[in-house]
């Protein structure tokens, strides 16, 4: 790694969060809402290294775009619930997932993040 880049990274490590946010805007050309020091440091360091060494190759960029296009995006609704909605009559659906206004995300009083 280039010694000038190493020195710049060491300087970045000593900056405050507000100074890193300013440097982020300077280097990446956009504002950031993040105040996570390690995240800001890594993004700035990566961009500086990419500028110095040329960034990703065209082939790597094409593969990244292709991978993103091919990725299965996670649905926020459980597939089992969707299948149930398509196949079962409303009177056979557990009342925990159906009320007078339609489908509910979780049984009343329960969180989807914790077991019932």
C-alpha positions in Angstrom: 0.0 0.0 0.0 1.2 3.5 -0.8 2.9 5.2 2.2 1.0 8.5 1.6 -2.3 6.6 1.8 -1.2 4.9 5.0 -0.4 8.4 6.5 -3.8 9.7 5.4 -5.5 6.8 7.0 -3.7 7.4 10.3 -4.7 11.0 10.1 -8.3 9.9 9.6 -8.2 7.7 12.7 -7.5 10.7 14.8 -10.4 12.8 13.5 -13.5 13.4 15.5 -16.9 12.3 14.2 -17.8 15.8 13.0 -14.5 16.1 11.2 -15.0 12.7 9.6 -18.5 13.8 8.4 -16.9 16.8 6.8 -14.2 14.7 5.2 -16.9 12.3 4.0 -18.7 15.1 2.2 -15.4 16.3 0.7 -14.2 12.8 -0.5 -17.5 11.2 -1.5 -19.3 14.3 -2.6 -22.5 13.6 -0.5 -23.8 14.3 3.0 -24.0 11.5 5.5 -26.5 11.1 8.3 -24.3 8.5 10.0 -22.4 9.3 13.2 -20.7 5.9 13.4 -17.0 6.7 13.5 -15.8 3.3 12.2 -18.3 3.4 9.3 -17.2 6.9 8.3 -13.5 6.0 8.6 -14.0 2.8 6.5 -16.0 4.5 3.7 -13.5 7.4 3.4 -10.5 5.1 3.5 -12.1 2.8 0.8 -12.8 5.8 -1.4 -9.3 7.2 -1.0 -7.8 3.8 -1.9 -10.1 3.4 -4.9 -9.1 6.8 -6.2 -5.4 5.9 -5.8 -5.6 2.4 -7.2 -8.4 2.9 -9.7 -11.4 1.3 -8.0 -13.1 -1.8 -9.2 -12.6 -3.2 -12.8 -15.4 -2.9 -15.3 -15.8 -6.7 -15.1 -16.2 -6.6 -11.3 -18.7 -3.8 -11.6 -20.7 -5.7 -14.2 -20.7 -8.8 -12.0 -21.8 -6.8 -9.0 -24.7 -5.4 -10.9 -25.6 -8.8 -12.3 -25.5 -10.3 -8.7 -27.8 -7.6 -7.4 -30.2 -8.1 -10.3 -30.3 -11.9 -9.7 -30.6 -11.7 -5.9 -33.8 -13.0 -4.4 -35.2 -10.1 -2.3 -36.6 -11.1 1.0 -40.3 -10.5 1.4 -41.6 -8.9 4.5 -44.6 -11.2 4.6 -44.1 -14.9 5.5 -44.6 -17.1 2.4 -46.8 -19.5 4.4 -49.2 -16.7 5.3 -49.4 -15.6 1.6 -50.1 -19.2 0.5 -52.7 -19.5 3.2 -54.4 -16.3 2.0 -54.6 -17.6 -1.5 -55.9 -21.1 -0.8 -57.9 -21.1 2.5 -61.3 -19.7 3.0 -61.4 -16.9 5.5 -63.3 -18.9 8.1 -60.4 -21.5 8.2 -57.7 -18.9 8.8 -56.6 -18.6 12.5 -58.2 -15.5 13.9 -54.8 -14.4 15.1 -54.0 -13.5 11.5 -57.4 -12.2 10.4 -59.7 -9.6 11.8 -62.6 -7.6 10.5 -60.3 -5.1 8.8 -58.3 -7.8 7.0 -54.9 -9.5 7.5 -52.8 -8.6 10.5 -49.1 -8.9 10.8 -49.0 -10.6 14.1 -51.5 -11.8 16.7 -52.9 -8.9 18.8 -50.5 -7.9 21.5 -47.6 -9.9 20.1 -44.5 -8.8 18.3 -43.1 -10.6 15.3 -39.7 -10.2 16.9 -40.4 -12.4 19.9 -41.9 -15.9 20.2 -45.5 -16.0 21.3 
